[in-house]
Amino acid sequence: MGRLVNDSTYSVLNPACYRSRFINAQWRFALWVLSCDGICSDQERSAMDPLSEDILRFWFGDTDVAVEHERRDVWFRSTSEFDTEIDRRYRDLQELAGGGAFDHFVEDPAECLALILMLDQFPRNLYRGSPRSFGTDAKAREITRVALERGHDRGMSTWHRVFLYIPMEHSENLADQDRACALYESVGNERSLEAARGHRDAIRRFGRFPHRNAVLGRVNTPEEDGYLKDPPLWGMTAAEVAEIEKLKASKG
């Protein structure tokens, strides 16, 4: 499978490489499990890792990755309350995930999806407006590649597949963008496919996402300045989108 992207050297296939480094993390994780106020039954704990189960329940409402779900607005237009809840529940665990403590989750489709959420989605809630919001994107993409190689997406519902694939959409590499579009075409969700194509168009045009420039300390080109005067909805903050929707409602 190869090595996963990270500052340290380790392999998913050799947990001993990172086990000693994260011995304290394991103790902290054990304490977290003990603190789960009845979230998981003994039978459920034997079937699925309790952290991955908790993440899936938090994000989707249950742990069955084959069950179809309605779209949740908070996934894409988060609230301060939602961000705070992620911070309270998962900040420390997200940092451990970035260091490789939960790489063994790649062995199971549902647990692998939970790991991708920790690496790709949670940083965007935890570190909004900071370069750290993209800090584990590369690792998330590598986990997604492993998941695809192993066929973890087979049998998953629409929205579970969307979040399994989304690290590719967040990449500033055109090949990743092409793959993201191909993956979303197979999902059959027009809204997600439209967003994926919009991301790819931005990378084709600029080689990067202009809406990340300010956060990452990059200087806009004149063309990017023009683009950012009327950015696509997926490149806007929640407040900006709310203002546009309010304006549309007043005109309607």
Stockholm file with secondary structure:
# STOCKHOLM 1.0

chainA/1-252         MGRLVNDSTYSVLNPACYRSRFINAQWRFALWVLSCDGICSDQERSAMDPLSEDILRFWFGDTDVAVEHERRDVWFRSTSEFDTEIDRRYRDLQELAGGGAFDHFVEDPAECLALILMLDQFPRNLYRGSPRSFGTDAKAREITRVALERGHDRGMSTWHRVFLYIPMEHSENLADQDRACALYESVGNERSLEAARGHRDAIRRFGRFPHRNAVLGRVNTPEEDGYLKDPPLWGMTAAEVAEIEKLKASKG
#=GR chainA/1-252 SS CCCCCSSSCCBTTBTHHHHTTTHHHHHHHHHHHHTSCSCSCHHHHHHSCHHHHHHHHHHHSSSCTTSCCCCCHHHHSCCHHHHHHHHHHHHHHHHHHHHTTTGGGGGSHHHHHHHHIIIIIHHHHHTTTSGGGGTTHHHHHHHHHHHHHTTTTTTCCHHHHHHHHHHHHTCSCHHHHHHHHHHHHHHTCHHHHHHHHHHHHHHHHHSSCGGGHHHHTCCCCHHHHHHHTSCCGGGSCHHHHHHHHHHHHHHC
#=GC SS_cons         CCCCCSSSCCBTTBTHHHHTTTHHHHHHHHHHHHTSCSCSCHHHHHHSCHHHHHHHHHHHSSSCTTSCCCCCHHHHSCCHHHHHHHHHHHHHHHHHHHHTTTGGGGGSHHHHHHHHIIIIIHHHHHTTTSGGGGTTHHHHHHHHHHHHHTTTTTTCCHHHHHHHHHHHHTCSCHHHHHHHHHHHHHHTCHHHHHHHHHHHHHHHHHSSCGGGHHHHTCCCCHHHHHHHTSCCGGGSCHHHHHHHHHHHHHHC
//
